[in-house]
Amino acid sequence: MIEISKFIVGFLVLLGSLFSLVAAIGVVRLPDTYTRNHAASKSSTLGVLSILLGLFMYYLLIDHHVSARILLGIVFVFLTSPVAGHLIMRAAYNMGVPLWAKSVRDDLKTARKAKKEENK
């Protein structure tokens, strides 16, 4: 049972590391603020959550100890990271940071235009 537990923990930590690597590559390689922020918020959230889940499983299955701090960390990251990423992108849009030149559409601009016409 211990060997299977170690495999599960190792897999979760390795998966989290790969998600974090993808997030780092995305931040460096993607063309504009919005896609970079998307890579940073989504992939790194999955990476951190996977690593924390692996750590929680390690304590639970191998040390036979339930860590409430790790569970609180998982919940905190799960709730705050996507919200923070969304708010940062919304603030960048409101500040006028341009989209990538090859962007296909701007749904927020379309929605704002429709709302203005509706209010007239």
Phi, psi and omega in degrees: 000324181295322182292321177294319178297317178296322178296315180298315179298314179298320179296315180296318179293319178295319177298317177297322178295321178293319176298320179293323177295317177298320178297317180295318178295320179297320179295325181280321191265334186286154195279329185227176185300320186289316179289325176295317179294324177298314178297318182292318185280318185281307184291319180290329175297313177298322179295312180295318179297321179293319178294317178294323176294321175297319177295318177297317178295324177299309180297322183287312188273328185258314180269351181056049182222128177266123182256109179291332179296320179291319176299318177295323176297319178298312180297316181298313180294319181298324182274321189271326186294311178295324179294317179297318177299318179296315181293324177294318178293321179295320178294319178296320179295316180292333177281349177093021176294124185288150173285168176298143184300331181264015177295140185277316182210162180232092184294325181293321178295318178296317180294320179294321178296318179294322179293320178297318179293326179292325181283344181288000000 
